[in-house]
Amino acid sequence: MTQNLQGVHQSKVSTQEFLVSRTDSVASSEKTEGRAHSGIFIYSDILQEELKDILIGEALIKSTAEWYKDLESFGVLIIKIDDCDNPSIQDKDKSVDTYISVAKSISGVRCEGDKLWGQVGDDLFACFFPLAGETALLENAERLKQDLAGRCSRTISIGTAAYPTIKYNKDEILGNAKKAVDHAAFFGPDSTVSFDSVSLNISGDKLYQRGDIDEAVTEFETALFLDSNDVNVRNSLGVCYGILGHYNKALEQFDEVIRLDPEDIMAIYNKGHVNLLIGDKEKALEIFLSAGNPGEAIYELVFELGKIYIEKGMYAEGKEYIEKALELKPDSGPAFRYLGECFESDGQIREAIDVYKKAVKQNPYDAFSLSTLGYLFEVSGENVEIATMFCEQSIDISPDNAVFRHRLGQLYYKQNMFEEALTHFKKAEELGHDSSEFIKKTHEQVE
């Protein structure tokens, strides 16, 4: 029976401000994929001496095209020797014996018609069965494991895939079986998994983490042909659409997830985030608030609520959520920055300075906090040289910010550095800040 994502460990990951449910075995499956090439593999020469019907790498791939040409249905097993990366089992003699045992077990599996099999990676074998659907493939996988148990103590994991499956061509079925064996890795050694929507979700997740967003979209869209109710797939697809700027498509996916599971916090957050991206803060606020108490356990959600309230000038409401965000993520530089705004709005300058310092400690490139620190140092009578240093750093990071330019100009003016002040006042004016009065009086000092 095909296994689903139950038991597969997942975590909520924030990426490009969206939330995705990332499966936690991506690294191990990438290793498997990396070894599944078509060159010369470990012990392939020894295996060819022991078993005359084995095909290696490209020879197997080329033979399959002729083999399945006239078949209306067939199936593939990908067999992975478990724990080949474990140094404790790298004894060469035992390792060779294991490979021979696995190969003999595959060779000995009986089926209706002629099967085709071989080695497709350092620890991967493939076996093609004619006229085999999912049930027959799982039966063959079980027989193979039972035979191997009589030969050695090592275990194997198996991924299965069958043709026909939705829109896949015959030459894509081997790849599907590889995705299924990657899926099997989540269940530990000695697992068998049939290719399904979860296999594609895991594959899409790998592509997403690599930055191959268009390819990830293809995997997630295809997964929905296999299971249109898979909320993890729909959420991941919506995130990809959002990153690509296809906001209407993204909202369609998040809305469908919420229809299927009204308490899916990731989809609620992501729907709100898309509304932020399209500039509808009021709608985003409404959506974030709809998450209720469960949403208060999600840093990204409570942070965005606080940020929206602060940007609306509702500092008391915003401060409440920003403080909750800091409880969830005590090292959040952005949360410290917005908490600083709350203190500043309330005239609590010393408290504002303290949290802006924390923001800069977490992110030395936070130009807003650097500039505001400089400004607050100046208005509170702190060391003007240090205030100037903060403002200079903010300009180095964000040279086109008019307010930052104006603040630096004021500090230079205060230190009688009139030419430097004039330069920054003029730049601030050029960027849209009304610095005309300061330009006039600085001109008078220069002249």
Secondary structure in CASP SS format (residue, H / E / C, confidence):
PFRMAT SS
TARGET T0000
AUTHOR 0000-0000-0000
METHOD secondary structure of the structure
MODEL  1
M C 1.00
T C 1.00
Q C 1.00
N C 1.00
L C 1.00
Q C 1.00
G C 1.00
V C 1.00
H C 1.00
Q E 1.00
S E 1.00
K E 1.00
V E 1.00
S E 1.00
T E 1.00
Q C 1.00
E C 1.00
F E 1.00
L E 1.00
V E 1.00
S E 1.00
R E 1.00
T E 1.00
D C 1.00
S C 1.00
V H 1.00
A H 1.00
S H 1.00
S H 1.00
E H 1.00
K H 1.00
T H 1.00
E H 1.00
G H 1.00
R H 1.00
A C 1.00
H C 1.00
S C 1.00
G C 1.00
I C 1.00
F C 1.00
I C 1.00
Y C 1.00
S H 1.00
D H 1.00
I H 1.00
L H 1.00
Q H 1.00
E H 1.00
E H 1.00
L C 1.00
K C 1.00
D C 1.00
I C 1.00
L E 1.00
I E 1.00
G C 1.00
E H 1.00
A H 1.00
L H 1.00
I H 1.00
K H 1.00
S H 1.00
T H 1.00
A H 1.00
E H 1.00
W H 1.00
Y C 1.00
K C 1.00
D C 1.00
L C 1.00
E C 1.00
S C 1.00
F E 1.00
G E 1.00
V E 1.00
L E 1.00
I E 1.00
I E 1.00
K E 1.00
I E 1.00
D C 1.00
D C 1.00
C C 1.00
D C 1.00
N C 1.00
P H 1.00
S H 1.00
I H 1.00
Q C 1.00
D C 1.00
K H 1.00
D H 1.00
K H 1.00
S H 1.00
V H 1.00
D H 1.00
T H 1.00
Y H 1.00
I H 1.00
S H 1.00
V H 1.00
A H 1.00
K H 1.00
S H 1.00
I H 1.00
S H 1.00
G H 1.00
V C 1.00
R C 1.00
C C 1.00
E C 1.00
G C 1.00
D C 1.00
K C 1.00
L E 1.00
W E 1.00
G E 1.00
Q E 1.00
V E 1.00
G E 1.00
D C 1.00
D C 1.00
L E 1.00
F E 1.00
A E 1.00
C E 1.00
F E 1.00
F E 1.00
P E 1.00
L C 1.00
A C 1.00
G C 1.00
E H 1.00
T H 1.00
A H 1.00
L H 1.00
L H 1.00
E H 1.00
N H 1.00
A H 1.00
E H 1.00
R H 1.00
L H 1.00
K H 1.00
Q H 1.00
D H 1.00
L H 1.00
A H 1.00
G C 1.00
R C 1.00
C C 1.00
S C 1.00
R C 1.00
T C 1.00
I E 1.00
S E 1.00
I E 1.00
G E 1.00
T E 1.00
A E 1.00
A E 1.00
Y E 1.00
P C 1.00
T C 1.00
I C 1.00
K C 1.00
Y C 1.00
N C 1.00
K H 1.00
D H 1.00
E H 1.00
I H 1.00
L H 1.00
G H 1.00
N H 1.00
A H 1.00
K H 1.00
K H 1.00
A H 1.00
V H 1.00
D H 1.00
H H 1.00
A H 1.00
A H 1.00
F H 1.00
F H 1.00
G C 1.00
P C 1.00
D C 1.00
S C 1.00
T E 1.00
V E 1.00
S E 1.00
F C 1.00
D C 1.00
S H 1.00
V H 1.00
S H 1.00
L H 1.00
N H 1.00
I H 1.00
S H 1.00
G H 1.00
D H 1.00
K H 1.00
L H 1.00
Y H 1.00
Q H 1.00
R H 1.00
G C 1.00
D C 1.00
I H 1.00
D H 1.00
E H 1.00
A H 1.00
V H 1.00
T H 1.00
E H 1.00
F H 1.00
E H 1.00
T H 1.00
A H 1.00
L H 1.00
F H 1.00
L H 1.00
D C 1.00
S C 1.00
N C 1.00
D C 1.00
V H 1.00
N H 1.00
V H 1.00
R H 1.00
N H 1.00
S H 1.00
L H 1.00
G H 1.00
V H 1.00
C H 1.00
Y H 1.00
G H 1.00
I H 1.00
L C 1.00
G C 1.00
H C 1.00
Y H 1.00
N H 1.00
K H 1.00
A H 1.00
L H 1.00
E H 1.00
Q H 1.00
F H 1.00
D H 1.00
E H 1.00
V H 1.00
I H 1.00
R H 1.00
L H 1.00
D C 1.00
P C 1.00
E C 1.00
D C 1.00
I H 1.00
M H 1.00
A H 1.00
I H 1.00
Y H 1.00
N H 1.00
K H 1.00
G H 1.00
H H 1.00
V H 1.00
N H 1.00
L H 1.00
L H 1.00
I C 1.00
G C 1.00
D C 1.00
K H 1.00
E H 1.00
K H 1.00
A H 1.00
L H 1.00
E H 1.00
I H 1.00
F H 1.00
L H 1.00
S H 1.00
A C 1.00
G H 1.00
N H 1.00
P H 1.00
G H 1.00
E C 1.00
A C 1.00
I C 1.00
Y H 1.00
E H 1.00
L H 1.00
V H 1.00
F H 1.00
E H 1.00
L H 1.00
G H 1.00
K H 1.00
I H 1.00
Y H 1.00
I H 1.00
E H 1.00
K C 1.00
G C 1.00
M C 1.00
Y H 1.00
A H 1.00
E H 1.00
G H 1.00
K H 1.00
E H 1.00
Y H 1.00
I H 1.00
E H 1.00
K H 1.00
A H 1.00
L H 1.00
E H 1.00
L H 1.00
K C 1.00
P C 1.00
D C 1.00
S C 1.00
G H 1.00
P H 1.00
A H 1.00
F H 1.00
R H 1.00
Y H 1.00
L H 1.00
G H 1.00
E H 1.00
C H 1.00
F H 1.00
E H 1.00
S H 1.00
D C 1.00
G C 1.00
Q C 1.00
I H 1.00
R H 1.00
E H 1.00
A H 1.00
I H 1.00
D H 1.00
V H 1.00
Y H 1.00
K H 1.00
K H 1.00
A H 1.00
V H 1.00
K H 1.00
Q H 1.00
N C 1.00
P C 1.00
Y C 1.00
D C 1.00
A H 1.00
F H 1.00
S H 1.00
L H 1.00
S H 1.00
T H 1.00
L H 1.00
G H 1.00
Y H 1.00
L H 1.00
F H 1.00
E H 1.00
V H 1.00
S C 1.00
G C 1.00
E C 1.00
N C 1.00
V H 1.00
E H 1.00
I H 1.00
A H 1.00
T H 1.00
M H 1.00
F H 1.00
C H 1.00
E H 1.00
Q H 1.00
S H 1.00
I H 1.00
D H 1.00
I H 1.00
S C 1.00
P C 1.00
D C 1.00
N C 1.00
A H 1.00
V H 1.00
F H 1.00
R H 1.00
H H 1.00
R H 1.00
L H 1.00
G H 1.00
Q H 1.00
L H 1.00
Y H 1.00
Y H 1.00
K H 1.00
Q C 1.00
N C 1.00
M C 1.00
F H 1.00
E H 1.00
E H 1.00
A H 1.00
L H 1.00
T H 1.00
H H 1.00
F H 1.00
K H 1.00
K H 1.00
A H 1.00
E H 1.00
E H 1.00
L C 1.00
G C 1.00
H C 1.00
D C 1.00
S C 1.00
S H 1.00
E H 1.00
F H 1.00
I H 1.00
K H 1.00
K H 1.00
T H 1.00
H H 1.00
E H 1.00
Q H 1.00
V H 1.00
E C 1.00
END
